[in-house]
Amino acid sequence: MNTESLSSMALLIAFFVYLTGFIVFVLAILGKKWTRNRTEEEATAHVKRWGWAGYIISVIGFIAHLVFFFARWVEAGHIPTSNLFEFMTFLGMMIVLAFLIVYLIYKSPVLGVFALPIGFIIIAYASVFPSEIQPLVPSLKSYWLSIHVTFAAGGDAFFAVAFAAGLMHLLRTINFKGTSKGEKREQRGVEFTLFVIIMLTAFIALTFTFNASGYKAKFSAEETIQDQVQTVESIYVLPPVIGPHGGKMLEMQPFLGMEKPLIEAPSWMKGANAGRKLNTVAWSAVVGLLLYGVLRLLVRKPLSASLAPLLNGMDPEDLDEISYRAIAIGYPIFTLGALVFAMIWAQEAWGRFWSWDPKEVWALITWLFYAVVLHFRLSKGWIGKRSSWLAVIGFIVVMFTLVGVNLVIAGLHSYAGV
């Protein structure tokens, strides 16, 4: 077996082992509720035993993930973090590592129910992008690549754990039976957060499904690049309900009787790929709504209200502490990786420490946001719900910096979106 096959198999194994670990953590929590005839000591022992089983399984998955990482490193000849597929798989690995570290401190199986899925969802999302090994562009041929990316992803990983703990704290403390304006606003906020997660899951499932079926549609459209009008091709993986504005159809497989796009992207959305991006968002939103609706019908109440009972045994202060500690650990790591080391590398690669590139700007926004979080926590006494909301919003900023900037905004870091 060559290293390429080994890396692919190891990543697949890691994904399914993480999924198994998640299921075991769920059984650890639900098992306590299913065994009503047990004493409190027996129920606690059950949670502890299954919790450690889930942890060991997660460690096995992490080892398989390490095999993927180093096998791909050998195959590529450089650290595998040079495009979105490689970086997102690496981020997923770092999120699991951060979870394993935090679990050893707090030993809470519920954390595995919320944190571990972030890791394997990130891995599934990575599989959406081309996985072929690509040669490094000249600006990436530096030892600073491994230093910068490792520390930046490490910081992001702890922010992900903080997000999971913050969301858990909100589910634990929000009064889902309350009827006041403030309580209703909190309920809608948490429910919307869950919907965004479902929509991302729908996007991953859609892309997997249509990729597996070999679906493809291709259009050409004019785009202004460096003040020159060029004809650019746009390839759709999802059926083009929305086509590029003024685009010419080159190839399209019929889908449910649809042989051409139903509508065009608005004229103000510039770029040959603007229609494809809008089409992807539309598909994800519609299927996400359908999936959300099905889940609501199954549980017959808001999803957040149905998840809240899982956390009844958790101390809200512990959850708040986990979220804060994860940010406190991740912030200095992120500062080194995303700012200090990145600026040193920028000086070496481009001859300047700062260029106001969109990725740099959003990394700075992320850094400033978490600086504000820590400031409010330490000097203003923002604990509990306020701190948890900031942890949730902060990770949304992180994900936009990692994904949205690469795919939507062109800049010096655009190579990462290839």
N, C-alpha and C positions, 0 to 999 in steps of 0.2 A: 504494500500500500504506500503510495507516494504522500508527500506532506500535504498536497492540496486536498486529496481525498480524506486524509486524516483530519485536517482542520474542519472540513465541511461536516463530517460525521460527528466530530466532537461537539461542534456548535449545536447540531440537532439533538444530540444526547443531552447536552446542558439544558436546552430549552425544555425538554420533556421531564427531566429530573427536577428542574425548578417548579414546573407545573405540578409534579407529584408532591414536592415539598409543600407547596401551597395547599393542596388538598388535605395533606396530613395536618397542617396547622388548623385548617377549618374543622377537621374532625376532632382536634384537641379541644376546640371551643364548644362545638355543638355536642360533643359526647358528654360534656358535663350536664347539659340540659336534658339529654335523652335518658340519663341514668338517675332518675329521681329517687330511686330506692337506696342509693348509696349514701353513706355518711359524708359530711363535709370533707373529712380527711381523705376518704377514698376518691371523691370527686377531684380534689386538689391534686392527689397523686396521679390521677388519670390525665389531667391537663399537663402536669409536669412531664410525665412519661412520653405522651404524644408530642409535646412541644419539643423535647430533646430529639425525638425521632425525626420531626420535621427539620430541625436544625442540622442533624447529621446528613440527611438527604440533601439539604441545601449546600452543605460543604462538598458533598460528592459532585453536585452539579457545578459548583465553582471550580473544582479540580478539572472537570471536563472542559469548562470554559477556558481555563488556563492552557490546557492542551491545544485547544483551537487557536488561542492567541499566539503561542510560541511556535506552533507548526506553521501558521500563516506568516509569522515573522521570518522564519527560515525560508519559506517559499518566496516571499517578496524581497528579502534581502534588506528590509528596513522595518521599523516599527509599524504595525498595521493600523494606522490612525490617519491616513492621508485622504480619505474620502468619507462620505456620509455613512456608507455601509460599515466601514471599519471603525469609524469613531463611535457610532451608535452601539455597535456590539461591545466595544471597549467600555462605553459608558454604562451599559447594562451590567457588565462584569464588575465595575467599580461600585455600582449601586448595591449589588448583592454583597460585595465585600464590606461596604459601609453597614449594611443590615446585619451581617454576621458579627461585626465588631460591637454594634450597639446592643444586639441581642445578648451578648456575653455580659454586658453591664446590667441590663434590666430584666433579662430572662422572661419576657412577656410574649407568649405565643400569638396574641392578638396582633402584635407588630408584624409577624410573618404573614398574616392574612391581608394586611394592607400594604406593606413595603415590598414583599417579594413579587407581587404582580407588576409593580412598576418596572422591575428588572426584566421580566420576560416579555412584557408588552413592548419595552424599548427594543429588545432583541427582535421581536416579531416585526416591529416597525422598520428596523434596519434591513430586514430581508426584502423590503419594498424596493430598495435601491440596487443598482448593478453591483454584483459581488466580484466581478473580475478583478484580478490584481493588476494595478496600473502603475507605470513608471512614475517616479516622483518628478514634479516640476522643479526647475532649478532652485526656486526660493525655499523649497522644503528639504533640500539636501543639507541637513544640519543636525548635529546632535541635540540642538535646542528643540527639535520636533518632539522627541521623546520626553524631555523635561517639561516643556510647556504643556503638552497635551495631558500627560500623566497627572500633573498637579491640578490643572483646570478641571479635568474629569473627576478627580478625587473630590474637589470642592463641590461640584455639581451633584455628586453622588450623595454626600451628606445632606445637601439641600433637599434631595428627593426623600430621604428618610425623615427630615423635618416636615416635609409636606405630608407624608403619610401619618406621622404622629399628630400633626396639627389637624388634619381631617378627622382623625380618630377622636381627638379632644372635642371638636365641634359636634360630632355625632353623639358623644357622651354627655355633653353639657346643654345642648340646645333643647328647649322644651317643645317637642313636636305636637303637643296638645294645646299650646298657647295660641291665643287669638289676637294679641296686641300687634300693633304695626311693627314694632321692633322684632318680635318673635316670628312674625310672618316673613319679614325681610331675611332673617337668619335662615329660616327653613328654605326659602327660595334660593338663597345663595349656595347652600350645601347641595341642594337638589341640582342646581345648574352645574356645579362642579362635577357631580356624578354623570350628568348628561354629557359633558365634554369628554370625559373618560370613555363613555359608551360610544360617542361619535368617533373618537380615535380608533377604538376597537373595530367599529364598522368599516372605517377606511382601510384598516389592515386586512380585514376579512374580504372586502371587495377586491382589493388589489391582488390578494392571493388567488381568489376565485377566477378572476378574468385572466391573470397571468397563466394560471394552470390550463385554462381553456385555449390559450394562444390568441386571445382577442387583440386586435390592433387596428387603429385608424390613423391615417397620416394626412396632414394638411401642410400647405405652404402659405406663408404670409410675409408681407414686407415689414421690415423693422429697421429703425434708424439706429445704427451702431457707429459711434464716434463720428457723428455728423454725416454718415454715408448710409444711403438706403440699400439694404441688402435683403435678399429673399432667404428666409429661414424656414426650415421644416419643423413641424411640431407633431410629435408622436403621442397618441392617446392610448392609454392602457384600459381606461374605462370608456364605455360607449359614449360618444360625443353628443350629449343632449344640447350642450352649449359649444358651438364652434368658434374659432378665432374670428375676430372682426375683419371682414374683407378677405378672408382666407379662401384658398382654392383647395378643394378636396382631391387628394391624390389616391387615397385608398381607404376603404371603409367596409368592414364586415357588417352585414345587416344584423340588427338586434331587435327582436320582437317586432318585426315589420318596419323598423326605422332604418331607412337607407341613407339619410342625410341628417345633419344637426337640425333640431327643432328651432333653435334660436341662435343668434350670434351674440358674442360678448359685446358689451357697450363700447362705443368708439373711444371713450376716455380711458379705457383699460389698454394701455399701450404695450407692445411686445407680442411677438408671435406666440409665446407660451401663456399669455394672459388668459385666453379662453380655456386652455387646458387646466390651468390652476383653478379658475372659477368653476369649471365642470367638476373637478375633483371635490371642491368644497360642497357643491350642490349635491352630488351623489352621497357624500359622507353625511351631510345634514339630514337628507331624506331618509337614508337607511338607518342612521342613528336614531331619528325620531320613531321609525317603525320598530326598531329593536327596543327602544325605551318604552314605547307603548305596549309591546308584548310583555315586557317585564312588569310593567305597572298592572296589567291585567292579571298576571300570575300571582303577584303578591297583594293586589287589591288595595294598595296604599302607596304613598311616596316611597321611593327606594331608600332614601335616607332614613325614614321612619322605620323601615323594615330592617335596616342594618344596625340601628341604634341599640336594640336589645343585646346584640353580641358583645357590647362593651359595658354591660351593667356591672360586671365584676371588677372593672378597671378603676383605679383611682385617678380622677381627672388631673390632679396635681402631678402624678407620675407622667401622664401623657404630655402635659405642658412642659415638664422638665426634659423629657426625651426630645421634644421638638427644639427647645432652646439649646440643649447640649449639642445636638446635631449641627445646628447653625453655628454655634461657637467653635466647634471643631472644623467645620467646612470653610468658614470665612477666611481664616489665615491661609489655608491651603489654596483656596480660590484666588486670594490676593497674590500669592506667589506665582501661581500658574497662569492666570488669565491677565494679569497686569505686569508684574515685575519681570518675570521671565519672558513674557510676550514682547515687552518693550525692548528688552535686550536683544532678542532675536530680530525684531523689526529693524533695529539699528544696524545689525549685522547684515540682514538681507536686503533692505531697501535704503539704508543710509540715513534713517530718521527714526526717532523713538515713537512718534505718534503721527498719524496721517488722517485722522477723522474718518477712517474707513467705517462703513456701517457696522461691521462685526466688532470693531474696537469700541465704537460708541455704545453699542448695546451691552458689551462686557462691562463698560464703565457704569452704565445704568444699573446693571445687576449688582455690581459691587457697591454702588451708592445706596441701592435699595436695602441690601442686607446690613449696611452700616447704619441706616436709619432704624432698622429692626432692632439691632443690638443697642443702639442709643436709647430708643424708647423703652426697651426692656430694662436696661441698667439704671437709667437716670430718671425716667418718668414712671417707672413701675407698671409698664404695660405687660401684664401677665394674663393668662387665661384666654378668653375668646379673642381679645384684640391681638395678642401674639400669634394665636393659631391662624387667624385670618391673614395676617401678614406672611406667615409661612406658606400658606396655600397660594396666595397671590404671587409671592416671590418665585415659586417654582414655575408658575405660568410664564413669568418673565424669562426664567432660565430656558424653558423649552422654546420660546420664541427666538431667543438669542441663538440657540443651537440649530433650530430647524427653519423657522420663518425667515431669518435673515439670509441664510444660505440659499433658500429656494425662491425668495421673493425679491430681495434687494441685491443688485449687482455690486461687486466691490472687489477689493484685493483678495478676499477670502472665497471668491466664487468657485474656485477650484474644488472646494470641499463639497459642493453640491453635485459634482459630476457623478 
